[in-house]
Amino acid sequence: MSTPTLRTERLVLRAFSADDAPTVQRLAGDREVASTTLTIPHPYEDGMAEAWIEGHASNWAERTALILAVTTETDGLVGAVGLHLKLEHLRAELGYWIGVPFWNRGYATEAAEAVMRFGFDELGLNRIQAGHFARNPASGRVMEKLGMTLEGVRREHVLKDDELEDLVLYAVLESDRHHG
């Protein structure tokens, strides 16, 4: 099954292509984006975006991850959204980033809602979880808008740029969606 394309009111979520690499490098390589995510490096070197994009098809084929480009009709690629799948446990971890020029437009929430719906309805997930650095409360507001429940804080759980970071954990269960 090829990578799905999901549509929302304002967004098209589609597979990344090699042509997206320069935009990924520019948007994800922004220090403000990189500093709020565990996995985005800074500086974002040449070739990193290409390598990241190249892995997506096999990740989806193996059902380990679904990573989609967040695009708008007018601006093209504005970010990424994905589910890191643990199908043997019927769960996934939600991740997303939006380029700085496109912040505060609700794109992260809109994209994440679509991917979560796909995860529950098409992949049969029971649980979708997400985490954010304690110093990035904006990401927590997205998780709350998504109907996720605060589950706790893992203190000094990850090392980012040589700093220990608290990780704030949220999740939503399939059963939460109908008893909201």
Backbone bond lengths (Angstrom), bond angles and torsions (degrees), N, CA, C in turn:
res aa  C-N    CA-C-N  psi(-1)  N-CA   C-N-CA  omega(-1)  CA-C   N-CA-C  phi
1 M - - - 1.461 - - 1.528 108.20 -
2 S 1.321 115.37 126.67 1.466 118.09 -178.81 1.530 109.71 -75.46
3 T 1.306 114.81 165.63 1.458 120.77 -178.08 1.522 109.71 -58.56
4 P 1.328 117.47 129.29 1.466 119.45 -179.25 1.528 111.65 -70.89
5 T 1.323 115.22 155.41 1.465 122.47 169.84 1.518 106.74 -111.52
6 L 1.321 116.51 127.19 1.460 121.92 -179.17 1.520 108.79 -113.63
7 R 1.337 116.09 140.57 1.468 120.34 -179.75 1.522 110.07 -120.60
8 T 1.327 115.04 139.24 1.465 121.37 173.56 1.523 106.50 -122.80
9 E 1.310 115.33 -174.15 1.465 119.34 -178.47 1.531 111.59 -56.63
10 R 1.348 116.79 -42.90 1.471 119.27 -174.97 1.515 114.45 -114.66
11 L 1.333 117.53 -10.57 1.464 120.61 -168.62 1.521 112.75 -123.54
12 V 1.313 114.48 152.25 1.459 121.16 165.06 1.519 106.57 -118.63
13 L 1.322 115.92 123.62 1.461 122.64 177.99 1.515 106.60 -103.30
14 R 1.326 116.03 116.19 1.461 120.46 -172.99 1.518 110.06 -137.07
15 A 1.318 115.06 168.26 1.461 119.85 175.41 1.523 109.31 -61.71
16 F 1.317 116.14 143.86 1.463 120.67 171.92 1.523 109.13 -70.54
17 S 1.319 116.43 149.50 1.463 121.19 172.27 1.521 108.33 -121.32
18 A 1.325 115.77 165.20 1.462 120.50 179.95 1.532 111.11 -56.66
19 D 1.328 116.55 -31.09 1.474 120.96 179.98 1.522 112.56 -63.90
20 D 1.330 116.86 -20.27 1.465 120.53 -178.61 1.528 112.33 -78.87
21 A 1.331 117.90 -13.95 1.469 120.79 -171.04 1.530 113.93 -54.96
22 P 1.336 120.11 -47.20 1.473 118.13 -179.43 1.533 112.82 -60.61
23 T 1.332 116.82 -37.92 1.467 120.17 179.41 1.521 110.36 -69.32
24 V 1.339 116.73 -41.20 1.468 120.37 176.67 1.524 109.31 -58.08
25 Q 1.326 116.21 -47.21 1.467 119.96 -177.79 1.524 110.60 -60.97
26 R 1.332 117.04 -40.33 1.467 120.96 -178.63 1.530 110.96 -70.36
27 L 1.335 117.53 -47.70 1.472 120.47 -175.46 1.524 112.04 -75.00
28 A 1.330 116.96 -49.17 1.470 119.99 -177.35 1.522 110.74 -72.40
29 G 1.325 115.83 -25.87 1.455 120.32 -178.69 1.510 114.24 -76.99
30 D 1.328 116.78 -8.47 1.464 120.80 176.54 1.527 108.25 -63.23
31 R 1.309 116.81 131.14 1.473 119.95 -176.67 1.534 111.94 -54.77
32 E 1.331 116.72 -36.99 1.470 119.84 -177.76 1.524 111.86 -65.20
33 V 1.325 117.73 -32.35 1.469 121.10 176.95 1.524 109.25 -78.76
34 A 1.322 116.54 -50.53 1.462 120.92 -176.63 1.527 112.09 -58.51
35 S 1.327 116.89 -37.10 1.464 119.63 -173.85 1.526 112.65 -70.42
36 T 1.342 117.58 -18.44 1.460 119.73 -177.06 1.521 113.11 -98.32
37 T 1.339 117.56 0.84 1.460 120.15 -179.13 1.522 109.33 -123.37
38 L 1.309 115.02 149.50 1.461 119.42 -178.89 1.517 111.32 -73.14
39 T 1.334 117.54 -34.97 1.465 120.06 -166.23 1.519 114.92 -101.24
40 I 1.333 118.63 -10.22 1.469 118.82 -179.30 1.522 109.13 -88.20
41 P 1.328 116.74 121.99 1.467 119.94 -179.30 1.527 111.76 -81.02
42 H 1.313 114.85 158.67 1.470 120.54 172.20 1.531 106.91 -142.29
43 P 1.310 120.50 124.93 1.467 125.49 0.72 1.536 112.37 -70.11
44 Y 1.315 114.96 153.60 1.465 123.00 179.96 1.527 106.66 -92.52
45 E 1.315 115.79 99.55 1.474 121.36 -169.94 1.524 112.39 -74.58
46 D 1.341 115.64 158.68 1.462 121.11 173.56 1.528 109.29 -56.39
47 G 1.326 115.98 138.08 1.460 121.23 177.49 1.522 113.03 94.46
48 M 1.331 117.81 -22.21 1.470 119.85 -178.31 1.524 111.48 -65.44
49 A 1.316 117.17 -44.30 1.472 120.30 -178.69 1.524 109.87 -64.06
50 E 1.324 117.02 -42.84 1.468 120.67 179.33 1.526 110.76 -59.63
51 A 1.338 116.02 -45.26 1.465 120.57 -178.58 1.533 110.33 -64.83
52 W 1.336 116.20 -41.16 1.463 120.81 179.32 1.528 110.38 -61.75
53 I 1.331 116.00 -48.42 1.463 121.19 -178.72 1.529 110.50 -63.36
54 E 1.325 117.32 -40.27 1.472 121.01 -178.72 1.515 112.83 -58.93
55 G 1.328 117.32 -31.25 1.461 120.08 -177.97 1.520 114.82 -78.45
56 H 1.323 117.92 -13.72 1.461 120.31 -171.85 1.518 113.81 -62.72
57 A 1.340 117.35 -44.41 1.473 120.14 -174.95 1.523 110.73 -63.06
58 S 1.332 117.36 -44.29 1.466 118.89 -179.80 1.522 110.53 -70.20
59 N 1.339 117.96 -34.95 1.470 120.16 175.74 1.527 110.36 -57.96
60 W 1.332 116.85 -43.94 1.461 120.44 -179.55 1.530 110.07 -70.82
61 A 1.326 116.96 -42.46 1.472 120.17 179.47 1.527 110.59 -58.70
62 E 1.324 116.15 -37.75 1.472 120.91 -179.57 1.525 111.83 -87.64
63 R 1.327 116.68 -0.99 1.469 123.38 -180.00 1.525 111.69 57.81
64 T 1.345 115.98 39.10 1.463 118.93 173.54 1.529 110.76 -99.06
65 A 1.336 117.00 -24.36 1.466 119.86 178.82 1.515 110.40 -161.60
66 L 1.322 114.64 149.10 1.461 122.92 170.73 1.518 106.08 -122.06
67 I 1.338 116.44 111.65 1.468 121.82 -179.09 1.522 107.81 -117.02
68 L 1.326 116.52 126.08 1.459 121.12 -177.46 1.523 111.30 -125.70
69 A 1.326 113.91 145.97 1.458 121.27 173.48 1.521 108.68 -78.07
70 V 1.332 116.61 133.02 1.458 122.18 175.00 1.526 106.55 -93.08
71 T 1.339 116.17 116.50 1.468 119.74 -175.87 1.530 110.51 -129.10
72 T 1.339 114.21 151.62 1.465 120.51 171.86 1.520 107.58 -121.09
73 E 1.329 114.54 159.84 1.457 119.44 -179.01 1.526 110.92 -62.16
74 T 1.335 116.84 -40.78 1.465 119.28 -174.46 1.521 113.09 -84.69
75 D 1.332 117.98 -38.86 1.463 120.01 -173.04 1.522 114.30 -100.72
76 G 1.324 117.68 -10.21 1.464 118.83 -175.40 1.520 110.20 72.60
77 L 1.323 116.03 -137.46 1.466 121.55 -176.03 1.522 110.97 -70.51
78 V 1.346 116.47 123.79 1.467 120.51 179.06 1.526 112.40 -119.41
79 G 1.343 117.81 -11.87 1.459 119.16 -178.50 1.516 111.81 174.38
80 A 1.323 115.12 -162.10 1.462 121.60 -178.47 1.520 108.79 -142.64
81 V 1.327 114.98 152.18 1.458 121.42 175.64 1.519 107.06 -143.17
82 G 1.312 116.66 147.24 1.456 117.09 -179.61 1.503 113.71 -163.20
83 L 1.320 113.39 165.43 1.451 123.17 173.50 1.518 108.42 -121.14
84 H 1.313 116.53 124.16 1.468 121.26 172.17 1.515 106.15 -94.10
85 L 1.333 115.11 112.86 1.456 121.93 -164.85 1.522 113.09 -92.52
86 K 1.317 114.41 139.71 1.465 123.17 168.32 1.527 104.96 -128.73
87 L 1.344 115.27 75.12 1.463 119.72 -171.98 1.520 112.15 -64.74
88 E 1.339 116.90 -26.84 1.470 118.69 178.42 1.526 110.91 -65.21
89 H 1.326 116.85 -19.11 1.463 121.35 176.67 1.540 111.52 -112.85
90 L 1.334 116.39 9.07 1.474 122.10 179.03 1.519 112.00 55.40
91 R 1.332 116.23 38.24 1.460 118.79 -178.95 1.528 110.71 -139.41
92 A 1.329 113.24 166.21 1.460 120.40 176.77 1.511 108.90 -149.57
93 E 1.329 114.37 157.25 1.464 120.42 171.87 1.516 107.71 -106.84
94 L 1.316 114.72 126.69 1.459 121.98 178.68 1.519 109.13 -83.84
95 G 1.321 116.41 137.03 1.457 121.45 173.15 1.516 109.61 -138.78
96 Y 1.323 116.11 153.01 1.464 119.58 178.36 1.516 109.44 -162.02
97 W 1.311 115.13 155.36 1.466 121.59 166.62 1.518 108.03 -147.79
98 I 1.306 115.26 147.59 1.473 122.63 178.52 1.519 106.98 -127.71
99 G 1.325 116.46 135.92 1.461 121.01 178.50 1.526 111.44 -60.84
100 V 1.322 115.91 144.03 1.472 121.79 -175.22 1.532 113.65 -52.05
101 P 1.355 120.11 -41.28 1.470 118.24 -179.05 1.527 113.06 -61.92
102 F 1.331 117.24 -14.15 1.467 121.06 -173.59 1.532 112.34 -113.66
103 W 1.340 116.40 14.35 1.463 120.58 178.91 1.528 110.52 -69.32
104 N 1.327 114.95 158.07 1.469 123.68 173.91 1.521 113.70 63.86
105 R 1.331 115.76 30.52 1.468 119.92 175.28 1.525 111.58 -116.15
106 G 1.333 117.08 0.78 1.453 120.09 179.99 1.517 114.54 82.21
107 Y 1.332 116.78 9.53 1.470 119.49 -177.26 1.527 112.26 -66.04
108 A 1.330 117.86 -39.83 1.470 119.94 -178.84 1.525 110.07 -61.51
109 T 1.327 116.27 -45.89 1.459 120.63 -179.56 1.526 110.74 -63.14
110 E 1.325 116.64 -46.64 1.468 120.94 -177.37 1.531 111.00 -63.72
111 A 1.323 116.58 -43.02 1.471 120.31 179.57 1.523 110.95 -67.34
112 A 1.338 116.12 -43.28 1.467 120.09 -178.24 1.525 111.00 -65.39
113 E 1.336 117.59 -38.57 1.467 120.29 178.17 1.526 110.34 -58.69
114 A 1.324 116.91 -43.58 1.468 120.70 -178.28 1.528 111.19 -65.76
115 V 1.320 116.45 -42.87 1.466 120.15 -179.31 1.530 110.50 -68.36
116 M 1.320 116.95 -38.48 1.463 120.13 178.00 1.530 110.66 -64.66
117 R 1.322 117.29 -43.25 1.470 120.72 178.15 1.529 109.17 -58.51
118 F 1.323 116.76 -44.57 1.461 120.99 178.35 1.533 110.06 -60.80
119 G 1.315 116.72 -42.88 1.459 120.98 -179.37 1.519 112.70 -61.20
120 F 1.334 115.68 -45.03 1.461 119.42 179.94 1.529 111.57 -73.03
121 D 1.345 116.52 -48.34 1.470 120.20 -170.70 1.518 113.34 -80.92
122 E 1.338 117.78 -37.07 1.466 120.23 -174.97 1.523 113.24 -100.30
123 L 1.331 116.94 -32.24 1.472 119.59 -177.18 1.525 112.32 -100.19
124 G 1.329 116.87 -6.27 1.459 120.39 177.08 1.520 114.50 69.64
125 L 1.339 116.41 28.33 1.465 119.30 179.75 1.525 110.85 -68.80
126 N 1.315 116.01 151.10 1.459 122.23 173.46 1.525 111.58 -102.41
127 R 1.356 117.05 -28.06 1.463 121.15 -172.70 1.524 109.16 -141.55
128 I 1.319 115.30 134.16 1.467 121.01 171.08 1.518 106.59 -125.65
129 Q 1.331 115.06 124.91 1.462 120.18 -176.92 1.517 109.28 -118.97
130 A 1.304 115.02 162.91 1.461 121.06 177.60 1.517 107.75 -155.81
131 G 1.309 115.62 158.21 1.450 120.27 178.05 1.518 110.02 -140.27
132 H 1.321 115.62 155.27 1.467 118.83 175.15 1.522 109.01 -142.55
133 F 1.336 114.83 154.73 1.455 119.70 175.28 1.523 108.41 -64.04
134 A 1.330 117.00 140.38 1.461 121.36 -178.68 1.528 111.36 -57.48
135 R 1.336 117.37 -29.17 1.468 119.67 -178.27 1.529 112.82 -81.27
136 N 1.335 117.11 4.06 1.467 120.93 -179.84 1.532 109.99 -121.09
137 P 1.338 116.89 68.48 1.471 119.40 -175.76 1.525 113.61 -63.13
138 A 1.329 118.64 -23.53 1.468 120.13 179.30 1.526 110.83 -58.63
139 S 1.316 116.59 -37.72 1.458 119.87 178.85 1.529 110.73 -67.15
140 G 1.322 116.74 -35.03 1.455 120.42 175.97 1.524 112.01 -64.55
141 R 1.337 116.57 -35.85 1.464 119.52 177.82 1.532 110.30 -64.83
142 V 1.329 117.02 -37.12 1.469 120.09 175.35 1.527 109.06 -60.37
143 M 1.321 117.35 -46.83 1.462 121.09 -178.10 1.529 111.29 -62.09
144 E 1.310 116.91 -38.33 1.464 119.97 176.90 1.529 111.24 -65.91
145 K 1.341 116.66 -42.12 1.466 120.11 177.54 1.518 111.66 -61.47
146 L 1.324 116.45 -28.51 1.464 121.61 179.78 1.525 112.27 -78.69
147 G 1.330 116.73 -0.22 1.452 120.02 -180.00 1.515 113.71 83.39
148 M 1.323 116.49 15.20 1.465 120.45 179.30 1.525 110.38 -79.90
149 T 1.315 114.76 152.41 1.464 122.57 179.73 1.528 109.14 -104.21
150 L 1.323 115.65 134.52 1.458 120.50 174.34 1.527 108.56 -66.26
151 E 1.329 117.02 123.15 1.463 120.88 -178.61 1.526 112.65 -105.35
152 G 1.303 116.76 -18.66 1.456 117.66 178.07 1.511 112.13 151.25
153 V 1.322 114.09 -176.38 1.466 121.33 -179.64 1.524 107.95 -126.51
154 R 1.313 116.16 128.41 1.459 120.94 171.17 1.521 106.52 -94.04
155 R 1.314 115.95 110.13 1.456 120.81 -174.29 1.519 110.99 -73.89
156 E 1.340 115.85 134.03 1.469 122.99 178.05 1.526 110.79 43.93
157 H 1.343 115.33 49.77 1.461 122.67 -171.38 1.529 113.41 -84.16
158 V 1.328 116.89 -31.13 1.468 120.37 -176.81 1.525 110.37 -132.88
159 L 1.319 114.04 155.82 1.456 121.51 178.33 1.529 107.77 -107.42
160 K 1.319 116.34 120.34 1.463 121.38 178.28 1.513 107.76 -130.27
161 D 1.324 116.41 122.59 1.468 121.16 -179.36 1.540 111.07 51.66
162 D 1.319 116.00 44.93 1.468 123.25 177.55 1.526 114.16 65.39
163 E 1.329 117.31 15.51 1.467 121.08 176.32 1.523 108.69 -118.28
164 L 1.335 116.95 134.44 1.456 120.15 174.06 1.527 108.82 -75.94
165 E 1.316 115.71 133.41 1.465 121.55 -175.45 1.525 110.28 -119.64
166 D 1.332 115.42 138.01 1.464 120.45 168.72 1.524 108.18 -75.66
167 L 1.327 116.47 138.52 1.459 121.56 178.60 1.526 108.41 -111.46
168 V 1.336 115.84 121.15 1.461 122.25 179.46 1.522 107.41 -94.19
169 L 1.334 116.11 125.80 1.463 121.44 -170.70 1.518 112.27 -108.88
170 Y 1.330 114.92 134.13 1.453 123.61 177.21 1.521 108.58 -128.27
171 A 1.341 116.50 157.21 1.457 120.48 172.74 1.517 109.83 -157.69
172 V 1.319 114.66 159.64 1.460 121.97 172.20 1.522 107.02 -134.71
173 L 1.323 115.42 139.74 1.460 122.05 178.26 1.517 109.15 -103.53
174 E 1.319 115.68 155.27 1.461 121.02 175.96 1.534 109.55 -52.28
175 S 1.320 117.46 -42.86 1.468 121.16 -177.44 1.535 112.00 -66.66
176 D 1.334 117.86 -25.31 1.473 121.32 178.34 1.522 111.75 -66.98
177 R 1.307 116.63 -28.73 1.473 120.78 -173.46 1.526 111.82 -66.68
178 H 1.318 116.51 -26.34 1.463 119.82 -173.77 1.523 111.96 -106.45
179 H 1.318 116.05 -6.13 1.455 119.64 -179.65 1.518 110.68 -122.73
180 G 1.372 114.63 29.11 1.450 119.47 -173.83 1.486 113.33 -61.29
